[in-house]
């Protein structure tokens, strides 16, 4: 008696897109799904900045991959090479794995635009390790200044990049500095945060009204906002702008842009952000698919943004298309449904824009932001823990767990 061999599908990357794709495919008994990632957890990256500023413990935003999906093989490793002709991937330890279909969901990394000094002196925030490094530096700087091992000027923080991440980080740092008054009453006055944006306004993808609201809220929190300010070069203790201004500080956080990993550029045509250009079905070739931040799909001449909602919808779409191929059904083009955008600036401060034209700000927008982020978190324990931490921090102006602090 003959048995049908299950279609072997390999998904590389356990982010929003990769996990959504794998979860959808794993429901089918006629496919064998292998998910590969160098970390055994899915990172809820929209809340990384809260780990970086002490608002949440890091395990609140990391959910074990194996617990998230049943009927799936997970391999904790890095993919070193993809052979699109032989339909094989090679792992870091040189193991080889065959595939019938490959889904690349490898995400993105920070880009420095080759500005001198950024790589050496700025802290980025694309991983748990990087968020932990920011948190350690922010909090340990107070200890170092208190012990007179560092100058008071090192308590100044400069955030570069006025998009949602930069705005959220700047607001959170300002609130962190406010909370430090309880423990360092004689030093907190020297804490200062500045936000540098190269363009004429913050949140350039939002409406001008929301941009102005975000700037107003940040200013009220004590953030110095510098618009039309392009970073020329960076040193250990100061940043030089092209307009001649020099900003001093002890911590520089780079939130000015992301790019896909250049490692996969040889697989096809890419854009200036290293994103692989795919067809309307999200295919690179018949059995290789690209989703999330690594995919360039243009809609009306503009590439879809590198954000989580795009990755989620792409992941589900590709899973459905692979099933369509298996059932000899025609492929359907990917169509993105814009569900709006939001950014939080601090407690009871946020901006929300819906595709139907509804615009929210203030407390209602903040509560909407909280509810949506809790809903998208993987795992009931994570949701409960995040809500509990937020409630405590809101009531007590706390700065969260410090167990990752390096002595």
N, C-alpha and C positions, 0 to 999 in steps of 0.2 A: 504494500500500500504506500503510495507516494504522499509526502507531506510538502505543502507549500513552504518555501523558505521565506521568512519574514524580511521585508525590505529593511536594510541597515541604514539608519540615519544618524549622523554625527552632528551635534550642535556644539559649536565652540564659543563659550562665553555664557556665564550664568547671571547676566544682568537682567534688566527688565525684558528686553526682547528675547534673549535666549531662553530664559525660564518660561516665558509665556508660550513660546514655540514648543519647547520640550514638553510642557505640561499638557498642551493640547494634543500633541502627537501620541503621548504615552497612554491616552485613553483608548487607542486602537490596538487590538490584539494582533493585527497583521503587520505591524512594524516593530523593529527593534531600535530603541532610542538610547544613544550614549551621549551624555552631557559632559563636556570637558571644561574645567576652569582651574586656574592656579590656586584659587581659594575654595574651601569647602562650604562657603556661605554666599548667599545673595546679599549684596550691599545695597541698602536703601539710600542711595547717594544724595537725594534732596535734603536729607537731614544731617549730612556730614558736617556742615558748618556748626550744628549744635553740639556735636562731639568736640569740635575744635575749640569751642568757646565755653566748654564746661556745662552746657545745659542738659546733655544726655550722656549716659555711659555708652561706650561703643557697642556692647552686646545688644543694646536696644535696636540698633539699625542693621544688625547682621543676623540673617536667619539661615540655619543649616540647609543646604541644598537637598540632602538626602531626606530630610523631614518634610520638604515642600512637595515632593513628587513621588508617587508610587509607580511601580512598573517601569523603572528606569535604571540604567547603569550610569554611575557617576565616576569619573576619573579625575583625581586631583593631580593635574600636571599642566605643563605649558606645551603648546603646539609650536614646534620649531620650523616646520616646513610643510607645505601643501603641494602635492603633485597632482595637478588637475587632469593630467593625461592618464595616469594610472589609477586615479580615484583613491589616493592614499594620503594619510597624514602621518607625519613623523613627530614623535614626542621629544621632549628635552633629553630623555634618557635613551633616545634612538629607537625606541619601539615603533613599529609600523602598524597602522590600523587601516583597513579597507573601509570604503563607504559606498553606498548607492546614491545617497544624497548628502550634501554637506551644507550646513547653515552657519555662516560666519556672523557672530554677534559679539565681536570683540571690543566694542565700546570705543572710548576715546581717552586721550591723555592731555595734560596741559601743554600749551605751546607758548614759547617765550618770544616768538617773532624775531629771534636772533638778536635781541637787544642786549648789549654788553652788561654783564653783571647779574642779570636776572637768574640765570641757572645757578650761580654761586650763592647769591645772597637772599633770594626770595623763597618763601615757603609756599608750596602749592597744596591743593586740597582735592585730590582725586581718589584717595584711598584711606582706609582706616589708619594706616601707619603715618600718612602725611597729616591727617587731622590730629592724631595723637601728638605729633611733633609740634604742631601749632599750639595745642593746649599746654603742653609742657613748657614751651618757651614763654607763653603769655603769663602763666602762673609763677614759674620759677624766676622770671625777671623781677617780680616783686620781692622775692626772697633775697635775690642777689643785690638789689638796690638797698634793701633794709640792712643787709650786712656790709654795706659800703663797698661791695666788690664791683658794682657797676654804677654808672652815672644816672641821675634821675631822668635824663633825656631818653634813656633806653626804654622807659615806660611808654613812649609814644609809639603808636601803631599806624602803619600806612597800608591801606587796602587799594590795590590797583585793579580797576575794572568796574564799570558802573552798570553791568547787567544784573539779573536777579541774584546770582551768587554773591557778587560784590556788595550789593545793597544789603542782602541778608547778613553777610559776615560783618559789615561795618556797624549795622544796628546792634547785632549781638555782642560785638566787642565793646561798644559804648555801654551797653547794659551790664556787661561783665565788669567794666571799670567802675561803674556806679556801685555794684555790689561789693567791690573790694574796699570801700570806705569803712566797712565794719571791721575789717582785719588790719588795714594799713591806713589808719585815719590821717597820719602825717605824710603819706606818700600819694594817696589817691588823687590829690589835686594835680599831680604831675602826669597822670594818665591822660592820654589824648588819642583820638583816632581821626584819621583823614581818609577820604575816599577820592581817588583820582580817576577821572574818566576822560578818554581821548576825544570823545564826541561832544556835541553841544548840549546833550541832556542825558540824564540817567534813564535806565530801562528803555533803550531806543526802540525795542519791539512793541512797547506799549503806546497808548495814545499820549499826546502831549500833556493832557490834564493829569493822567496818572503819574507821569514823570515828574511834574511839578509837585504833586502831592507827596511823592516819595522823597524828593529833595527837601521839602518843608518838614516832613516828619524826621528825617535824619538830622537836619539842622537843630530842631527842637531837642533831640537827644544829645546834642553837643558835638556832632560829627562835622568836621570841616570838609566841605564838598568843593572839589576843584574840577570844573568842566573845561573842555577844549584844552586839555593838558596831556600832552603826549610824553611818555617816559623816553628820555634820550639815553640814559645809562644809570646804572645802579652800583652803589658801593656798600660796604659793610654797615655804615652808619648814616647814609643819606642817599636820596634819590634826586637825580638831576632831570628836570623837565626841559623840553625843547623851547619853552617860552622864557627860559632863564631862571625860573624859580627852583629853589633847592629845599627839599623836605627832609628833615632829620628824623631819625627814629631808631628803635631797637628791634622791631619786628615788622617785616614786610611780607604781606600776604598777596600772592599773585592770583587774580581771578579774572584775567583779561582775555581769556580765550582757550579753546580746545581744538584738537585735531585728532583725526583717526591715526592709528598706528601705521607708520611707513613700512613696517615689516611685510605688509601684504600688497604693496604697490605693484609688484611684478605680476600679480594675477590679472590685472586689467587696467583700463584707463582710469585715472584718478583726477580729482579736482585739486585746488591749491591747499585744501585741508586734508589731503591724503585719502579722501573718501572715494571708494570704488563706485564708478558709474554703473548703475543697473538698469535693466529694462523695466517696462511698466508692471511686470509681474514680480519684480525684485530679484531677477536672475542675473548672474554674471555669465553663466552658461547653463545648459539644460539642467544639470544636476547640482549646480553650486549657487547658493542663494546668499545675499548679504542683507542684513537688517540692522536697524538702530543707527548709532553714530557713525558707523563705518560705511554706510550706504549713502550714495548721492542719487536721489530721485528728484528730478525737477518737475514742478507743477507750475505751469504758465511761466516758464523761464526762470523760476526761483527754486533752489533746492530746499527740500523740507528741513526744518530746524533740527538741531541735535538735542532733542529733549526726550524725556521718558515716555510721554504719551505716544509719540511717533513710534518709538521702539516697541512698545506694547502692542500697538495695532499692527505693526509689521510682523511681529512674531506670530500672532494669531493668524494673519493672512497667509504667511508662508506655510504654516502647518496645514491649513485648508487646501492650499494648492498642491502640496505633496500628496495629500489624500485624493485630490481630483485626478492627478496623474495615475495614481495606483488603480483608480476605478475607471480609467479611460474617459474621464470627463474633461471638458475644455478648461484651460486656465482663465482666471479672471484678473483683470488689472487691479493694482492696489489703489484704493481711494482713501485718503486720510480725512477723518472727521475731526475738525478743530473743536475742542471742548473748552477753549478759553485758556487764559494764563493768569498766574498770580505770583505775588512776591510779598513776603512778610518783612517788615522793617523793625519790629520790636513788639513788645507786648501791647495788644490792642491797637496795633498799627500795621496795616497791610493794604495792598491794592489788588483788586480782582477784576478781570475783564472777561465777560462772556461773549460768545460769538453772536448772540442775539441782540447785542448792544447794551446789555445791563452792565453798569460799572459800580463797583462797591469799593468803599474805603473805610478806614477806621475799625471800630470794634466788630461790626458785622463781617467785614472782609477778613479780619483776623480769625474769627470763629469759623468761617468757611474754610480758610486755609488749614486750621487745626483739624477740622472734621475730615477733610479730603485726605490729608496726609496719614491720619490714623487709619482710615478706611483702606488705603493702599498698602499699608504695612503687612508683611507676611507674618502669620502666626498670631494666635490669640494672646500668648504671653507677652509678646513684644508690644501689642496694642495697649494692654493693661499697664505694662511697665512705663511706656511712654506717657500715657495720660497721667499716671501717678507722679512721675517726675516733673511734668509740666505744671501740675497743680501745686506741688511743693515749691517749685522755683517761683511760681507766680505769687504765692502767699508769703514766702520767706525771703525772696530775692537771693536764693541760694545759687551756687555755681556748680552743683552737681558733684558726682563722685570724683575723687582725686587719686584713685588707686593706680592710675597709669603714670603718675608723676615720677619723674626720674630724680632721685636724690643726688 
